[in-house]
Amino acid sequence: MSRTARRITATVLASGALLAAAALPASADGHDRGHDRVKPAPRSSVVLGKVQYDSPGRDNRSNRSLNDEWVTVTNTSRQAVNLRGWTLTDESRRTYRFDLRLAGRSSVRVHTGVGRDSRTDVYQDRNNYVWDNSDTATLRDSRGRKADEKSWGRHGRDDNRGHGRDDHRDHGRDNRH
């Protein structure tokens, strides 16, 4: 093979290699810029806070005892969130449906018994306990997507027997004084 033929062959091979390298997908050369990657669901700014699942004193189903059982829902963002249509459910599928607007960086306690709803406390108007000693509270948005979940007893890491359990997290200030 002549010297000229070898140069032409080398040039053609080098050009082919260059074209092949340019045709590789960006992810193959370590420069994936997030295209075609599954993004995790955004974390909700509305979360479950403290849970009082074992009301103090005797479980006599009095309204006072029922209302000493509660779950705190906290808005960690600065903006108010419309909770209309959001739900709070236990493992037995007992469900409370919200109809309120939660101010930014504030909390509302969802009590089990009967009471008058306010900015800081809402009531499920039930005459029996909801939260068992081993249970899971699930908060879902108005589209049914899970916003947060908290378990205790055999499901969770709780050894506090329901006395204001919070997983050692502070999701914002609690408006109760």
C-alpha positions as CSV (number, residue, x, y, z in Angstrom):
1,M,0.0,0.0,0.0
2,S,1.4,3.4,-0.9
3,R,2.1,6.1,1.5
4,T,-0.8,8.2,0.2
5,A,-3.2,5.3,0.5
6,R,-2.2,4.8,4.1
7,R,-2.7,8.5,4.9
8,I,-6.2,8.4,3.3
9,T,-7.1,5.3,5.2
10,A,-5.8,6.8,8.5
11,T,-7.8,10.0,7.9
12,V,-11.0,8.1,7.1
13,L,-10.6,5.9,10.2
14,A,-9.9,8.9,12.4
15,S,-12.9,10.8,11.0
16,G,-15.1,7.7,11.6
17,A,-14.0,7.5,15.2
18,L,-14.6,11.2,15.7
19,L,-18.2,10.9,14.3
20,A,-18.9,7.8,16.5
21,A,-17.7,9.7,19.6
22,A,-19.9,12.6,18.8
23,A,-22.9,10.4,18.3
24,L,-22.7,8.8,21.8
25,P,-25.4,9.9,24.2
26,A,-24.4,12.6,26.7
27,S,-25.0,10.2,29.7
28,A,-22.3,7.8,28.3
29,D,-19.6,10.4,28.6
30,G,-20.6,11.5,32.2
31,H,-22.3,14.7,31.1
32,D,-26.0,13.7,31.8
33,R,-27.8,16.9,32.5
34,G,-30.9,15.3,34.1
35,H,-32.6,14.4,30.8
36,D,-34.5,11.1,30.9
37,R,-33.9,10.8,34.7
38,V,-36.8,10.2,37.0
39,K,-37.1,13.0,39.4
40,P,-38.2,12.3,43.0
41,A,-41.6,13.7,44.0
42,P,-41.2,17.1,45.6
43,R,-41.4,17.0,49.4
44,S,-44.6,18.5,50.8
45,S,-44.3,21.6,53.0
46,V,-47.3,20.3,55.0
47,V,-46.1,17.5,57.3
48,L,-47.2,15.6,60.4
49,G,-45.8,16.8,63.6
50,K,-46.5,15.6,67.2
51,V,-48.9,12.8,67.7
52,Q,-50.7,12.1,71.0
53,Y,-52.2,8.7,70.3
54,D,-52.7,7.5,73.9
55,S,-54.7,10.2,75.7
56,P,-53.5,10.7,79.3
57,G,-55.6,9.3,82.1
58,R,-58.4,6.7,81.8
59,D,-59.7,5.8,78.4
60,N,-63.4,6.4,79.3
61,R,-64.5,7.7,75.9
62,S,-65.5,11.0,77.4
63,N,-65.2,14.0,75.0
64,R,-62.3,15.3,77.1
65,S,-60.4,12.0,76.8
66,L,-61.2,11.8,73.1
67,N,-59.9,15.3,72.5
68,D,-56.7,14.5,74.4
69,E,-55.9,12.3,71.4
70,W,-54.6,14.4,68.5
71,V,-52.3,14.7,65.5
72,T,-50.5,18.0,64.7
73,V,-50.3,19.0,61.0
74,T,-47.7,21.7,60.3
75,N,-47.1,24.0,57.3
76,T,-43.3,24.5,57.1
77,S,-43.4,27.0,54.3
78,R,-43.9,30.7,54.5
79,Q,-47.0,30.6,52.3
80,A,-50.5,29.6,53.4
81,V,-51.7,26.2,52.0
82,N,-55.3,25.4,51.2
83,L,-56.0,22.0,52.9
84,R,-59.5,21.7,51.5
85,G,-59.9,18.1,50.4
86,W,-56.7,16.9,52.2
87,T,-57.2,13.8,54.3
88,L,-55.7,12.3,57.5
89,T,-56.2,8.6,57.8
90,D,-55.3,5.8,60.2
91,E,-54.6,2.1,59.4
92,S,-58.2,1.2,59.8
93,R,-59.1,3.8,57.1
94,R,-60.9,6.2,59.5
95,T,-60.5,9.4,57.6
96,Y,-60.8,13.1,58.5
97,R,-61.2,15.5,55.6
98,F,-59.8,19.0,56.0
99,D,-61.7,22.2,55.0
100,L,-59.3,24.9,56.1
101,R,-56.5,27.2,55.0
102,L,-53.3,26.7,57.1
103,A,-51.2,29.8,57.5
104,G,-47.5,29.7,56.7
105,R,-45.3,28.3,59.4
106,S,-48.2,27.3,61.6
107,S,-49.8,24.2,62.9
108,V,-53.3,22.8,63.6
109,R,-54.2,20.0,66.0
110,V,-56.7,17.5,64.7
111,H,-58.5,16.2,67.8
112,T,-60.6,13.0,67.8
113,G,-63.7,14.2,69.8
114,V,-66.3,16.9,69.3
115,G,-65.4,20.6,69.5
116,R,-65.5,23.9,67.8
117,D,-63.0,24.3,65.0
118,S,-60.6,27.2,65.2
119,R,-57.4,28.4,63.5
120,T,-55.3,26.1,65.8
121,D,-57.6,23.2,66.6
122,V,-60.0,21.1,64.5
123,Y,-62.2,18.2,65.6
124,Q,-63.2,15.0,63.9
125,D,-66.5,14.8,65.9
126,R,-66.0,11.2,66.7
127,N,-67.3,9.3,69.8
128,N,-64.6,6.6,69.8
129,Y,-60.8,6.7,69.7
130,V,-59.0,6.7,66.4
131,W,-55.3,6.4,67.0
132,D,-54.2,2.9,68.4
133,N,-51.1,2.2,70.4
134,S,-49.6,0.8,67.2
135,D,-50.8,2.7,64.2
136,T,-49.9,4.9,61.2
137,A,-51.2,8.4,60.4
138,T,-51.2,9.2,56.7
139,L,-51.6,12.7,55.3
140,R,-52.7,13.0,51.7
141,D,-53.2,16.1,49.5
142,S,-56.4,16.8,47.6
143,R,-55.3,14.7,44.7
144,G,-54.7,11.6,47.0
145,R,-50.9,11.9,46.9
146,K,-49.1,11.0,50.1
147,A,-47.7,14.2,51.7
148,D,-46.4,12.6,54.9
149,E,-46.8,9.5,57.1
150,K,-45.9,8.7,60.7
151,S,-46.0,5.3,62.4
152,W,-45.6,4.3,66.0
153,G,-45.8,1.1,68.2
154,R,-44.7,-2.1,66.4
155,H,-44.5,0.0,63.1
156,G,-42.3,2.8,64.3
157,R,-39.5,3.7,66.5
158,D,-41.6,5.2,69.3
159,D,-41.2,4.2,72.9
160,N,-42.9,7.2,74.4
161,R,-46.4,5.6,74.6
162,G,-48.1,8.4,72.7
163,H,-47.0,11.3,74.8
164,G,-46.5,14.0,72.1
165,R,-44.3,11.9,69.8
166,D,-42.4,14.0,67.2
167,D,-39.6,11.8,65.9
168,H,-37.3,14.5,67.3
169,R,-38.1,16.7,64.3
170,D,-39.3,20.3,64.4
171,H,-41.4,21.1,61.3
172,G,-42.3,24.6,62.4
173,R,-43.7,26.3,65.4
174,D,-46.8,24.9,67.1
175,N,-49.3,27.7,67.6
176,R,-50.6,26.2,70.9
177,H,-49.3,27.9,74.0
